[in-house]
Amino acid sequence: MEAITNGMRRGTMELRHLVRSSKDLSSYLFNVVVFVLLANWRHQQAQLIVAGGIASLAVLTALTSLPQALASDKTDGTLLRVRGMPSGLLAYVTGKILFITCVALASSLLLLFLGAGINHTGLPGTITAWLTLIWVLVAGFAATAPLGLLIGAVLPNAREALAMVMLPVYGLLAISGVFFPLAQLPGWLQRVAEAFPLKWMAQGVREALTSGGNSGWQLPALGVFLAWAVLGSPLAAWLLQRTTRRESGSTLARRRELSIDPAK
């Protein structure tokens, strides 16, 4: 409990730093603005784009921002300091998950309200629709965050973390019904998309915005979310422990040298 409390304190401090840093804050707001402008440009599909964007922001935060943060903490020695603290890794992961979860949900909700105000995409009209929106975002983020931790544990620096994940993530956005209806894709590509959480998150958000009564997607969505969370969490935990144990002054010095001159 002490480690978790320390982690929550750490996450709260990171959130305060984010709010006070206009540079860091603008980097998270950029994607929100992009989806608002894209929905305004393609106004006939505004609801589709805003709904997909709400789901995408949570996934982008988990799969790009989280690995970058972990990779940066390797370079600046944070993970090395964590190694020498009692239950330090648990406190570190707790703080990082708290921080990144708050950022993901805040970004998604900001796009929801901006989309309603600027693009007239509407808000969930019933309590059930709001509950659908919340559980889909929370469960979807919980399914993708372990993958973000895993990527961050494997990659050596923030630059490589971003470069390695951007192309696959944007490919996932393209096949998950974020920018255009999923029915326009070939059947085999639709089945590929169904194996990933983003497709079900986007569908759940659309159902929440339209207050639709279609319940056929909920059980498959829950199954996909649980599968990714159950498979990813132990692997991410093992890799983080392994990475932390291997941290030393010499590996930190070497990593910093490579971050300055990648050719070495």
LONURO-270887 format. One line per field, with one value per residue (C-alpha): residue number from 1; x, z, y. Coordinates in Angstrom, 2 decimals. Last residue first. Layout:
N
pos	(NUM, ...);
u	(X, ...);
w	(Z, ...);
v	(Y, ...);
! end
This chain:
264
pos	(264, 263, 262, 261, 260, 259, 258, 257, 256, 255, 254, 253, 252, 251, 250, 249, 248, 247, 246, 245, 244, 243, 242, 241, 240, 239, 238, 237, 236, 235, 234, 233, 232, 231, 230, 229, 228, 227, 226, 225, 224, 223, 222, 221, 220, 219, 218, 217, 216, 215, 214, 213, 212, 211, 210, 209, 208, 207, 206, 205, 204, 203, 202, 201, 200, 199, 198, 197, 196, 195, 194, 193, 192, 191, 190, 189, 188, 187, 186, 185, 184, 183, 182, 181, 180, 179, 178, 177, 176, 175, 174, 173, 172, 171, 170, 169, 168, 167, 166, 165, 164, 163, 162, 161, 160, 159, 158, 157, 156, 155, 154, 153, 152, 151, 150, 149, 148, 147, 146, 145, 144, 143, 142, 141, 140, 139, 138, 137, 136, 135, 134, 133, 132, 131, 130, 129, 128, 127, 126, 125, 124, 123, 122, 121, 120, 119, 118, 117, 116, 115, 114, 113, 112, 111, 110, 109, 108, 107, 106, 105, 104, 103, 102, 101, 100, 99, 98, 97, 96, 95, 94, 93, 92, 91, 90, 89, 88, 87, 86, 85, 84, 83, 82, 81, 80, 79, 78, 77, 76, 75, 74, 73, 72, 71, 70, 69, 68, 67, 66, 65, 64, 63, 62, 61, 60, 59, 58, 57, 56, 55, 54, 53, 52, 51, 50, 49, 48, 47, 46, 45, 44, 43, 42, 41, 40, 39, 38, 37, 36, 35, 34, 33, 32, 31, 30, 29, 28, 27, 26, 25, 24, 23, 22, 21, 20, 19, 18, 17, 16, 15, 14, 13, 12, 11, 10, 9, 8, 7, 6, 5, 4, 3, 2, 1);
u	(28.20, 26.03, 23.23, 25.35, 23.64, 21.12, 23.89, 26.05, 23.11, 22.46, 26.12, 26.18, 22.98, 24.34, 27.51, 25.68, 23.42, 19.97, 19.65, 17.28, 15.00, 14.80, 13.95, 11.30, 9.82, 9.89, 8.12, 5.43, 4.81, 4.47, 2.12, -0.08, -0.21, -1.99, -4.70, -5.18, -5.23, -7.61, -9.86, -10.31, -10.98, -13.57, -15.26, -15.56, -16.97, -19.60, -20.52, -20.89, -24.36, -25.93, -27.40, -29.71, -28.12, -27.66, -26.13, -23.13, -22.82, -23.07, -20.35, -18.16, -18.66, -17.77, -14.57, -13.59, -14.36, -12.09, -9.38, -9.19, -7.54, -8.66, -11.65, -9.30, -7.93, -11.49, -12.25, -9.13, -10.38, -13.76, -12.33, -12.82, -15.81, -17.80, -15.39, -16.87, -14.23, -11.65, -11.76, -13.19, -10.42, -8.34, -6.70, -6.19, -4.29, -1.99, -1.50, -0.40, 1.87, 3.62, 3.98, 5.30, 8.94, 9.73, 8.27, 10.10, 13.28, 13.32, 12.37, 15.32, 16.26, 13.12, 12.09, 10.55, 8.71, 7.19, 5.99, 4.57, 2.65, 1.39, 0.23, -1.67, -3.70, -6.23, -6.63, -7.24, -9.99, -11.58, -11.58, -12.77, -15.47, -16.61, -16.99, -18.80, -21.23, -21.94, -22.69, -25.04, -26.82, -27.26, -28.91, -28.22, -24.51, -23.28, -23.78, -21.71, -22.39, -18.89, -17.96, -19.79, -20.36, -16.90, -15.34, -17.19, -16.11, -12.62, -12.12, -13.47, -10.90, -8.01, -9.03, -9.37, -5.91, -4.18, -5.74, -4.75, -1.18, -0.63, -2.21, -0.37, 2.97, 2.43, 1.45, 4.35, 6.86, 5.41, 5.46, 9.02, 10.25, 8.98, 11.93, 14.08, 17.41, 15.96, 13.82, 17.00, 18.17, 14.71, 14.93, 18.39, 17.71, 17.91, 15.72, 13.14, 13.01, 12.23, 9.41, 7.91, 8.19, 6.55, 3.63, 3.16, 3.02, 0.95, -1.13, -1.65, -2.40, -4.93, -6.81, -6.70, -7.93, -11.16, -12.16, -10.93, -13.11, -16.16, -15.09, -14.47, -17.76, -19.69, -18.12, -18.79, -20.82, -18.61, -15.45, -13.52, -15.02, -14.31, -10.70, -10.37, -11.70, -9.52, -6.38, -7.19, -7.39, -4.13, -2.35, -3.70, -1.21, 1.78, 0.35, 0.42, 4.10, 5.07, 2.73, 4.25, 2.27, -0.49, 2.09, 4.03, 0.86, 0.09, 3.61, 3.17, -0.12, 1.57, 4.30, 1.76, -0.15, 3.09, 3.92, 0.46, 0.93, 4.31, 2.88, 0.00);
w	(-32.24, -35.06, -32.63, -31.21, -28.31, -27.56, -28.03, -25.39, -23.00, -23.46, -22.82, -19.63, -18.41, -19.22, -17.25, -14.22, -14.03, -15.11, -15.69, -12.78, -14.13, -17.57, -16.15, -13.85, -16.73, -19.00, -16.43, -15.73, -19.46, -20.01, -17.05, -18.24, -21.95, -21.97, -19.47, -20.78, -24.46, -23.87, -21.57, -24.11, -26.94, -24.90, -23.76, -27.37, -28.45, -25.66, -26.38, -30.17, -30.31, -28.06, -30.74, -28.94, -30.23, -28.04, -31.13, -29.23, -27.06, -30.04, -31.81, -28.70, -28.58, -32.25, -31.82, -28.75, -30.58, -33.51, -31.18, -29.10, -31.81, -33.18, -34.92, -37.15, -38.67, -39.34, -41.13, -43.24, -44.33, -45.30, -47.52, -46.17, -46.95, -44.14, -41.62, -42.32, -42.83, -40.71, -37.47, -38.83, -37.44, -40.59, -40.90, -37.16, -37.04, -39.82, -37.79, -34.84, -36.94, -38.50, -35.24, -33.05, -34.05, -34.64, -31.33, -29.24, -31.25, -30.34, -26.72, -26.06, -25.59, -26.74, -24.82, -21.63, -23.50, -25.89, -23.01, -21.10, -24.20, -24.68, -21.06, -21.75, -24.62, -22.75, -19.82, -22.35, -24.00, -20.66, -19.54, -22.88, -23.35, -19.73, -19.90, -23.23, -22.32, -18.97, -20.79, -23.18, -20.27, -18.57, -21.74, -24.59, -25.12, -26.59, -30.05, -33.23, -33.76, -35.20, -33.00, -29.71, -29.82, -31.26, -28.65, -25.92, -27.10, -28.02, -24.46, -23.16, -25.16, -24.12, -20.44, -20.58, -22.11, -19.87, -16.71, -17.76, -18.58, -15.16, -13.14, -15.18, -14.67, -10.94, -10.44, -12.64, -10.55, -7.20, -8.26, -9.58, -6.36, -4.10, -1.85, -3.79, -5.46, -8.78, -9.02, -9.13, -12.21, -13.73, -13.36, -14.91, -17.57, -20.47, -18.97, -17.92, -21.52, -22.73, -20.21, -21.21, -24.91, -24.39, -22.56, -25.07, -28.14, -27.45, -24.45, -25.50, -29.07, -27.82, -25.67, -28.44, -30.94, -29.06, -29.02, -32.60, -33.82, -32.29, -33.69, -37.14, -37.35, -36.00, -38.52, -41.54, -43.46, -41.95, -43.65, -43.09, -39.65, -38.63, -39.79, -37.89, -34.66, -35.14, -35.62, -32.64, -30.31, -31.77, -30.94, -27.40, -26.08, -27.57, -26.39, -22.77, -22.94, -24.37, -22.09, -19.00, -15.86, -16.54, -17.32, -14.12, -12.10, -13.81, -13.07, -9.40, -9.27, -10.79, -8.13, -5.33, -6.83, -6.94, -3.34, -2.30, -4.36, -2.74, 0.73, 0.00);
v	(4.97, 6.32, 7.24, 10.12, 11.90, 9.15, 6.56, 8.22, 8.44, 4.73, 3.89, 5.96, 4.30, 0.85, 1.64, 3.04, 0.03, -1.08, -4.83, -5.38, -2.63, -4.22, -7.64, -6.21, -4.21, -7.26, -9.43, -6.82, -6.28, -10.02, -10.40, -7.47, -8.29, -11.64, -10.76, -7.20, -8.18, -11.09, -9.07, -6.27, -8.73, -10.63, -7.42, -6.29, -9.66, -9.40, -5.78, -5.86, -7.47, -4.84, -2.59, -0.16, 2.99, 6.03, 7.68, 9.03, 5.91, 3.55, 5.55, 5.30, 1.54, 1.14, 3.15, 1.11, -2.14, -1.24, 0.06, -3.15, -5.29, -8.67, -7.09, -5.10, -8.31, -9.50, -6.22, -6.72, -10.16, -8.70, -5.99, -2.44, -0.21, -1.81, -0.25, 3.17, 5.90, 7.73, 5.72, 2.48, 0.29, -0.30, 3.13, 3.58, 0.29, 1.50, 4.65, 2.53, 0.29, 3.34, 5.28, 2.47, 2.08, 5.74, 6.88, 4.30, 4.84, 8.52, 7.84, 5.55, 1.87, 0.05, -3.07, -1.68, 1.08, -1.43, -3.62, -0.67, 0.42, -3.14, -3.15, 0.13, -1.36, -3.51, -1.11, 1.67, -0.35, -1.18, 2.46, 3.84, 1.20, 1.44, 5.22, 5.47, 2.70, 4.36, 7.61, 5.76, 4.10, 7.48, 8.74, 11.16, 10.63, 13.92, 15.37, 15.48, 19.18, 19.76, 22.70, 22.18, 18.42, 17.77, 20.03, 18.13, 14.68, 15.88, 17.09, 13.78, 11.83, 14.07, 13.93, 10.14, 9.69, 12.23, 10.78, 7.27, 8.38, 9.92, 7.13, 4.48, 6.26, 6.66, 3.04, 1.85, 3.82, 2.75, -0.90, -0.53, 1.06, -1.69, -0.79, 1.72, 0.94, -0.16, 2.97, 5.05, 3.13, 3.50, 7.29, 7.47, 10.12, 7.64, 4.94, 7.49, 8.71, 5.18, 4.88, 8.23, 7.43, 4.04, 5.72, 8.54, 6.28, 3.14, 4.21, 7.82, 6.80, 4.23, 6.74, 9.33, 6.75, 6.03, 9.70, 10.07, 7.23, 8.89, 12.28, 10.81, 8.88, 11.86, 14.20, 11.99, 14.58, 17.29, 16.06, 19.29, 19.91, 16.31, 16.72, 19.99, 18.44, 15.34, 17.43, 19.67, 16.66, 15.32, 18.60, 18.84, 16.27, 18.10, 21.43, 20.27, 19.33, 22.72, 24.70, 23.12, 23.95, 21.42, 18.74, 19.41, 19.08, 15.78, 14.52, 15.42, 13.51, 10.46, 10.58, 10.83, 7.92, 5.94, 6.77, 5.56, 2.39, 1.76, 2.36, 0.00);
! end
